Amino acid sequence: MKNLKKTYSNTKKSRNQIPKKSGVYNLKNRQGNTVYTGMTKNLNRRIKEHHYDKSKHFAHVSITPTKTKAQANKIEDRRLSNKKPAYNKKKK
């Protein structure tokens, strides 16, 4: 599978370029460390929602668009186990 991962800065202009596709995203702090990982049906809308959530500040977002929910689940699970982001709750 082709690597479709792309990184955007946390600016209005950059956020508007994020596709309205399903996928997995990583919110990163200024040092480039992943602080939150999630998946969504609409990357553009979800990233904008995070921008307005003052409890989770981020400088960059990296996204990986996916075609299926199963594919997104697999990528998200792998990233959660590898990176252990600070703002993600542990799965039961």
C-alpha positions in Angstrom: 0.0 0.0 0.0 1.3 3.5 -0.9 2.2 5.7 2.1 -0.4 8.5 2.1 0.8 10.1 5.4 1.0 13.9 5.2 1.8 16.6 7.9 0.1 20.0 8.2 0.8 22.9 10.6 -1.8 24.2 12.9 -2.8 27.3 10.9 -6.1 28.1 9.4 -4.7 28.0 5.9 -3.1 24.6 6.4 -6.1 23.1 8.2 -8.3 24.0 5.2 -6.1 21.9 3.0 -6.8 18.7 5.0 -9.0 16.4 2.9 -12.6 15.5 3.9 -11.9 11.8 3.9 -11.9 9.1 6.5 -8.6 8.2 8.1 -6.2 8.3 11.1 -4.6 11.4 12.5 -1.8 12.2 15.0 -1.7 15.6 16.8 1.8 16.6 17.6 3.4 19.2 19.9 6.1 21.7 18.9 8.8 19.1 19.6 7.1 16.7 17.1 6.0 14.2 19.7 2.5 12.6 19.2 0.1 13.8 22.0 -3.1 12.3 20.6 -4.0 9.7 17.9 -7.5 9.2 16.6 -9.6 8.1 13.6 -12.6 9.7 11.9 -14.9 9.7 9.0 -14.0 13.3 8.1 -10.4 14.3 8.8 -11.0 18.0 7.9 -13.9 18.4 10.3 -12.3 16.5 13.2 -9.0 18.4 13.1 -10.9 21.7 13.1 -12.8 20.4 16.2 -9.5 19.7 18.0 -8.4 23.2 17.1 -11.2 24.7 19.2 -10.7 22.3 22.1 -8.4 24.3 24.3 -7.4 21.3 26.4 -5.3 19.7 23.7 -2.9 22.1 22.2 -1.0 21.0 19.1 1.4 22.4 16.6 1.2 19.9 13.8 -1.1 17.1 12.6 -0.2 14.2 10.5 -2.9 12.3 8.6 -3.3 9.0 6.8 -6.4 8.8 4.7 -8.0 5.3 4.6 -10.6 3.5 2.4 -12.2 1.4 5.1 -12.9 1.6 8.9 -11.1 -1.7 9.4 -8.0 -0.3 7.8 -8.2 2.8 10.0 -8.7 0.7 13.1 -5.6 -1.3 12.3 -3.5 1.8 11.8 -4.8 3.5 14.9 -4.2 0.4 17.1 -0.6 0.1 15.8 0.1 3.8 16.4 -1.5 3.7 19.9 0.6 0.7 21.0 3.9 2.2 19.5 3.6 5.8 20.5 1.4 5.7 23.6 0.2 9.4 23.2 -0.3 11.3 26.4 -4.0 12.4 25.8 -5.3 9.0 24.6 -7.3 7.0 27.2 -6.2 3.4 27.6 -8.5 0.9 25.9 -10.1 -1.7 28.1 
